[in-house]
Amino acid sequence: MSGSSSPIVSRGSPGEIFDPFVLNPTSALPPVGTAHSAQNNMSPALHALTLPLAASLIIFTSLYILSLREGFHVPRLTTIPAVPRPQLWTPTPSLVPDAHTLPTADAFLPHFRAVTAMRGLSMAEAKAGCRWPNPDAVNFMFGADADWAVQDRNDSEIAFRRQQWQDFVSHDLLPYAAFKHRFQGRGIAVVAGNAQTVQRVKVLIRALRRLRAQLPIEVHYWNDEMTPATKQDLAAVWPRNIYFNDLSAPSNVAPTTYNHFTANYQFKTAAVLNSRFAEVLLLDSDNLPVADPAALFAAPTYTTHGTVFWPDIARTRPNNPAWAITNTACRMDEYEQESGQLLVDKRRYFYHLQLAAWLNNAHGAYYARFLLGDKDLFRFAWHALRTPYGRPARWLTSVGTLNDGAYCGHSFAQHHPDGDGAVAFLHGGLLKSVPPEVVRWQREVNGGVWQAYKRSPRDEQADGVERVTIRWDGGAYFPHKTQDTPIWSCTALVDVEPKPLGELVDGFEKVFEEIGGYWMLDE
């Protein structure tokens, strides 16, 4: 599949092609969809010069023919009538090592031109960046039996996929100037739609109300998932500024797609890109703020980088094709990305977000073979465009239950990017997998589900190795277990002893009760 098949098509105003490396607002341009096709591969700049060159050729030819006729005198210096020339601006390629300091989206264009001209890394060069002394102790995403982990993808495939995204960046980006008026202020974007995600959004909103948060909220959904009655219910819980955006509507800046058979991870990249907010805090519906998230916009890490990407529990394998495709040597100081929360300034990264969305839409099936949906496509879009991103100094902390010495981590505590790294969010990613009968027993008999935490002693050493497992819990400690009781997933830091959660977040079990966190037990 070529880059031109992306659902994000080239357009500025109707009938305009935007080439980020040749800006020519005065020249005549071909209709949408004709640029870079097999039938018309001439750039707008060359197209604009065609008539002047043709006119000059006709004049010189006519003078030559006339000079062959008797009695026609050609002066020694022939004055050619002036032909108007288009005013072109072509940015000189300029690779910026600290690209995160560039102030606007358009300031990145010379940098992008240099990035797309760089020599491509081979698989061998890309994976050589990571050389752990004991790789068997590292918690990698995807098992060693994945086809691409068993056998490296060949360099011709890598080069082909790299060329695809480079062509997209070179020719198919939407111009920021045409859309910047649609983005204003700061706010929270969340994707929801089905009954369960709507219930979680209500819990999230109650958590924000308890913190006296003031940020507006925008709920993104698909087509008829969100009924007028549901919108009214959510507006009643958050009577401040709450907005709703249908991702299937043609009014969106960048269209996305719907997959009937798998999780629609592409909705999250689409939500950020299409959000009305210029500065976006993306939250999963099951992610609960512990402090007012408005403070994150003033964090030095965010103001410096214009982004904060929080870490996941696993690392990316050195031979993951994404490294070489994005021309990035494997990084030992980097975890995979956990996109249950993400902070980004679209005024600076409108083009980066388009690349992430394009990878997730046009080529989502390919990248899903070695990346888990939206979360790492944000990270690798920034890598591809050679742009450092902001991240917390502290790795995540596992939070969960403790029963007869058996620890089950069902949530991640994610930290404020600066200062002492206090807990900012509790993201209950695996809490959803715990059977309701077990949750009920935990709540009524065993003190609730927010009991303990495990924090690595190396959580501020980005290249440190902590033994981590994601295991099945059969509930051996659950007194009402039957053969029909489902199993569920738990995380654990194997070599770390659990401690009471109150040391980090005091009284959160009571808070969870107050905000309706146990709604699933009433269904």
TORBA-763213 format. One line per 10 residues: number of its first residue (from 1); their letters; for each residue x, y, z of C-alpha. Coordinates in steps of 0.05 Angstrom, whole numbers, plus 5000, padded with zeros to 4 digits. Example, Ala and Ser with C-alpha at 12.3 -4.5 7.8 and 13.67 -1.06 7.14 Angstrom:
1 = AS = 5246 4910 5156; 5273 4979 5143
//
This chain:
1 = MSGSSSPIVS = 5000 5000 5000; 5029 5067 4981; 5028 5130 5023; 4977 5162 4977; 4923 5114 5001; 4919 5149 5069; 4850 5173 5090; 4884 5238 5109; 4883 5270 5040; 4922 5330 5014
11 = RGSPGEIFDP = 4882 5393 5021; 4884 5464 5047; 4827 5506 5021; 4784 5470 4969; 4824 5455 4907; 4891 5468 4940; 4950 5420 4947; 4996 5434 5006; 5068 5415 4994; 5103 5432 5060
21 = FVLNPTSALP = 5170 5440 5024; 5145 5486 4967; 5099 5540 4991; 5069 5581 4934; 5002 5612 4952; 4997 5652 4887; 5009 5599 4835; 4954 5558 4801; 4949 5489 4833; 4918 5424 4809
31 = PVGTAHSAQN = 4854 5397 4841; 4854 5355 4904; 4880 5285 4893; 4920 5300 4829; 4987 5316 4860; 5041 5262 4858; 4999 5215 4816; 5025 5174 4758; 4989 5219 4709; 5013 5284 4739
41 = NMSPALHALT = 5077 5281 4778; 5099 5352 4765; 5108 5394 4828; 5069 5460 4834; 5134 5499 4826; 5153 5467 4760; 5082 5473 4736; 5083 5547 4749; 5148 5555 4708; 5122 5516 4647
51 = LPLAASLIIF = 5088 5574 4611; 5146 5624 4620; 5197 5573 4594; 5152 5556 4535; 5144 5629 4518; 5219 5640 4519; 5231 5580 4474; 5180 5604 4423; 5212 5674 4421; 5283 5647 4411
61 = TSLYILSLRE = 5259 5598 4357; 5221 5652 4320; 5282 5698 4321; 5326 5642 4294; 5278 5626 4237; 5270 5699 4219; 5346 5708 4219; 5350 5658 4161; 5307 5702 4117; 5340 5754 4072
71 = GFHVPRLTTI = 5335 5826 4096; 5320 5810 4168; 5372 5839 4215; 5381 5809 4284; 5414 5859 4332; 5475 5837 4369; 5436 5838 4435; 5364 5819 4430; 5319 5842 4487; 5270 5788 4510
81 = PAVPRPQLWT = 5205 5814 4540; 5202 5803 4616; 5159 5744 4637; 5130 5744 4707; 5160 5690 4752; 5125 5659 4812; 5153 5675 4880; 5175 5609 4911; 5200 5593 4981; 5236 5527 4988
91 = PTPSLVPDAH = 5264 5516 5058; 5336 5495 5060; 5342 5428 5096; 5362 5442 5167; 5367 5385 5218; 5354 5413 5288; 5383 5369 5343; 5337 5401 5396; 5276 5403 5351; 5230 5405 5411
101 = TLPTADAFLP = 5251 5478 5419; 5221 5498 5352; 5163 5545 5369; 5111 5530 5316; 5088 5473 5271; 5112 5508 5208; 5180 5520 5239; 5191 5445 5233; 5187 5444 5157; 5261 5454 5141
111 = HFRAVTAMRG = 5276 5403 5196; 5228 5353 5163; 5262 5362 5096; 5329 5344 5127; 5298 5285 5164; 5269 5255 5101; 5337 5262 5066; 5376 5224 5119; 5410 5158 5104; 5367 5100 5126
121 = LSMAEAKAGC = 5389 5054 5183; 5393 4980 5170; 5361 4931 5218; 5430 4913 5244; 5447 4986 5258; 5380 5000 5292; 5380 4941 5339; 5454 4952 5358; 5432 5011 5400; 5408 4965 5456
131 = RWPNPDAVNF = 5456 4915 5487; 5430 4893 5555; 5479 4847 5591; 5422 4799 5607; 5365 4809 5558; 5327 4751 5588; 5315 4794 5650; 5284 4851 5610; 5209 4854 5604; 5198 4863 5530
141 = MFGADADWAV = 5132 4875 5496; 5116 4816 5451; 5146 4748 5462; 5210 4720 5433; 5167 4676 5388; 5139 4733 5347; 5157 4722 5274; 5196 4787 5269; 5232 4770 5335; 5252 4702 5308
151 = QDRNDSEIAF = 5275 4729 5241; 5294 4801 5228; 5253 4837 5176; 5296 4848 5114; 5325 4916 5098; 5285 4922 5033; 5220 4918 5072; 5246 4968 5122; 5266 5016 5067; 5198 5010 5033
161 = RRQQWQDFVS = 5160 5025 5097; 5207 5082 5114; 5196 5113 5045; 5121 5109 5055; 5120 5154 5116; 5173 5200 5087; 5130 5209 5025; 5070 5225 5069; 5109 5277 5108; 5138 5307 5043
171 = HDLLPYAAFK = 5072 5312 5005; 5008 5298 5043; 5008 5338 5107; 4949 5385 5121; 4974 5457 5128; 4970 5483 5199; 4953 5553 5174; 4888 5527 5144; 4864 5496 5210; 4896 5533 5268
181 = HRFQGRGIAV = 4834 5576 5278; 4797 5513 5299; 4842 5500 5360; 4835 5542 5422; 4854 5537 5495; 4867 5476 5539; 4823 5417 5555; 4814 5343 5567; 4797 5296 5509; 4769 5227 5523
191 = VAGNAQTVQR = 4743 5172 5477; 4678 5138 5497; 4614 5112 5468; 4590 5045 5492; 4554 5038 5558; 4615 5016 5599; 4660 5072 5575; 4605 5123 5589; 4599 5098 5660; 4675 5105 5668
201 = VKVLIRALRR = 4672 5176 5641; 4621 5193 5695; 4669 5167 5748; 4726 5207 5716; 4683 5270 5717; 4665 5260 5790; 4739 5252 5806; 4752 5319 5771; 4695 5353 5808; 4723 5328 5874
211 = LRAQLPIEVH = 4790 5361 5856; 4753 5425 5837; 4783 5420 5767; 4761 5472 5716; 4787 5445 5650; 4734 5435 5596; 4721 5364 5572; 4710 5338 5502; 4682 5268 5491; 4698 5236 5424
221 = YWNDEMTPAT = 4653 5180 5398; 4635 5145 5333; 4570 5158 5296; 4508 5136 5335; 4546 5108 5395; 4529 5169 5436; 4455 5184 5440; 4426 5253 5457; 4402 5224 5524; 4473 5200 5540
231 = KQDLAAVWPR = 4501 5268 5524; 4450 5300 5571; 4469 5251 5626; 4543 5269 5620; 4527 5343 5617; 4488 5336 5681; 4549 5306 5716; 4595 5361 5687; 4552 5423 5680; 4612 5465 5661
241 = NIYFNDLSAP = 4641 5464 5591; 4631 5396 5560; 4633 5383 5486; 4620 5323 5441; 4653 5306 5375; 4630 5252 5327; 4693 5223 5296; 4653 5198 5236; 4630 5269 5218; 4658 5300 5154
251 = SNVAPTTYNH = 4672 5365 5193; 4732 5334 5227; 4800 5361 5209; 4827 5292 5195; 4781 5233 5179; 4790 5167 5213; 4762 5097 5202; 4721 5046 5241; 4739 4974 5250; 4681 4927 5265
261 = FTANYQFKTA = 4726 4869 5286; 4783 4896 5329; 4795 4951 5380; 4793 5020 5348; 4859 5046 5375; 4860 5097 5318; 4805 5136 5354; 4855 5163 5404; 4902 5192 5353; 4841 5220 5317
271 = AVLNSRFAEV = 4813 5250 5381; 4876 5289 5395; 4883 5314 5324; 4809 5333 5317; 4800 5361 5386; 4778 5434 5391; 4834 5446 5442; 4902 5473 5422; 4933 5440 5483; 4905 5372 5497
281 = LLLDSDNLPV = 4906 5325 5556; 4884 5258 5529; 4855 5212 5582; 4829 5141 5579; 4759 5134 5609; 4787 5089 5664; 4842 5137 5685; 4830 5176 5749; 4868 5240 5766; 4894 5245 5836
291 = ADPAALFAAP = 4910 5320 5830; 4881 5375 5788; 4910 5361 5719; 4911 5435 5701; 4978 5439 5738; 5010 5394 5686; 5007 5449 5634; 5054 5491 5677; 5104 5434 5689; 5174 5452 5663
301 = TYTTHGTVFW = 5179 5386 5625; 5116 5405 5586; 5132 5478 5575; 5201 5458 5549; 5181 5400 5504; 5108 5414 5488; 5093 5341 5505; 5092 5292 5562; 5090 5218 5543; 5083 5171 5603
311 = PDIARTRPNN = 5119 5103 5606; 5089 5034 5601; 5114 4973 5640; 5151 4939 5582; 5207 4957 5534; 5210 4952 5459; 5252 4894 5432; 5317 4916 5397; 5296 4880 5333; 5227 4911 5331
321 = PAWAITNTAC = 5221 4937 5259; 5194 5003 5284; 5264 5026 5304; 5294 5018 5235; 5231 5042 5199; 5234 5107 5237; 5310 5112 5228; 5321 5107 5303; 5373 5066 5340; 5342 5025 5396
331 = RMDEYEQESG = 5342 5063 5462; 5358 5029 5528; 5333 5090 5567; 5262 5085 5541; 5201 5044 5559; 5142 5034 5513; 5090 5089 5518; 5027 5084 5560; 4976 5129 5528; 4923 5127 5583
341 = QLLVDKRRYF = 4947 5199 5592; 4983 5243 5542; 4997 5317 5540; 5012 5354 5474; 5013 5424 5445; 4982 5420 5375; 5007 5490 5358; 5076 5459 5355; 5061 5387 5337; 5003 5389 5288
351 = YHLQLAAWLN = 5045 5354 5235; 5074 5302 5283; 5003 5283 5304; 4983 5275 5231; 5039 5224 5221; 5017 5185 5283; 4946 5184 5258; 4966 5164 5188; 5008 5106 5213; 4948 5085 5255
361 = NAHGAYYARF = 4897 5090 5199; 4928 5078 5131; 4977 5025 5156; 4948 5005 5223; 4943 4931 5205; 5017 4929 5188; 5042 4965 5250; 4996 4926 5296; 5041 4865 5283; 5095 4895 5328
371 = LLGDKDLFRF = 5064 4957 5362; 5003 4960 5406; 4958 5010 5371; 4959 5084 5385; 5005 5085 5445; 5072 5073 5411; 5053 5106 5346; 5055 5173 5382; 5125 5157 5407; 5151 5130 5341
381 = AWHALRTPYG = 5122 5189 5301; 5165 5234 5345; 5225 5188 5334; 5214 5188 5259; 5213 5264 5258; 5275 5269 5303; 5239 5306 5358; 5253 5294 5433; 5191 5287 5475; 5179 5303 5549
391 = RPARWLTSVG = 5173 5247 5599; 5169 5240 5675; 5233 5228 5713; 5199 5171 5751; 5176 5105 5721; 5106 5080 5736; 5086 5047 5802; 5043 4984 5804; 4980 4989 5847; 4933 4933 5867
401 = TLNDGAYCGH = 4908 4884 5919; 4944 4842 5971; 4911 4777 5996; 4948 4727 6040; 5014 4752 6011; 4989 4747 5939; 4998 4814 5904; 4957 4830 5841; 4974 4895 5806; 4913 4920 5768
411 = SFAQHHPDGD = 4930 4994 5758; 4988 5040 5743; 5005 5101 5785; 5033 5152 5736; 5072 5210 5763; 5078 5285 5756; 5135 5298 5707; 5172 5345 5753; 5187 5360 5825; 5183 5300 5872
421 = GAVAFLHGGL = 5144 5260 5821; 5080 5256 5862; 5026 5210 5836; 4984 5246 5783; 4939 5190 5757; 4914 5121 5775; 4901 5084 5710; 4860 5021 5722; 4877 4984 5658; 4872 4914 5687
431 = LKSVPPEVVR = 4820 4928 5739; 4768 4917 5684; 4791 4844 5678; 4778 4826 5751; 4712 4786 5756; 4655 4825 5790; 4646 4772 5843; 4719 4780 5863; 4713 4856 5863; 4651 4850 5907
441 = WQREVNGGVW = 4688 4806 5957; 4748 4853 5958; 4702 4912 5971; 4657 4881 6024; 4704 4834 6061; 4776 4851 6046; 4783 4926 6048; 4772 4944 5975; 4814 4941 5912; 4862 4999 5928
451 = QAYKRSPRDE = 4907 4967 5980; 4980 4962 5961; 5034 4986 5914; 5101 4963 5887; 5153 5015 5866; 5220 4997 5836; 5281 5023 5874; 5308 5040 5805; 5247 5079 5782; 5288 5141 5767
461 = QADGVERVTI = 5341 5102 5727; 5313 5101 5657; 5359 5046 5635; 5350 5004 5697; 5324 4933 5692; 5268 4910 5738; 5240 4840 5735; 5167 4848 5716; 5113 4797 5700; 5042 4800 5675
471 = RWDGGAYFPH = 5011 4736 5700; 4945 4701 5705; 4911 4702 5773; 4866 4643 5787; 4842 4671 5854; 4869 4616 5899; 4855 4663 5958; 4783 4676 5937; 4739 4635 5984; 4680 4631 5936
481 = KTQDTPIWSC = 4720 4607 5877; 4687 4556 5832; 4708 4522 5768; 4669 4576 5731; 4706 4634 5763; 4745 4668 5707; 4819 4682 5713; 4846 4753 5706; 4911 4790 5692; 4958 4820 5743
491 = TALVDVEPKP = 5024 4856 5740; 5079 4846 5790; 5149 4872 5803; 5179 4805 5823; 5235 4829 5869; 5196 4886 5903; 5157 4879 5967; 5087 4909 5968; 5072 4968 6014; 5008 5002 6037
501 = LGELVDGFEK = 4980 5048 5983; 4965 5101 6035; 5040 5118 6035; 5031 5146 5965; 4957 5164 5959; 4921 5170 6024; 4849 5147 6029; 4837 5131 5956; 4792 5071 5971; 4743 5119 6004
511 = VFEEIGGYWM = 4749 5167 5945; 4735 5110 5896; 4671 5094 5934; 4649 5167 5934; 4658 5177 5859; 4620 5113 5841; 4679 5071 5822; 4643 5006 5838; 4588 5020 5787; 4601 4952 5754
521 = LDE = 4573 4916 5816; 4505 4948 5805; 4496 4920 5735
//
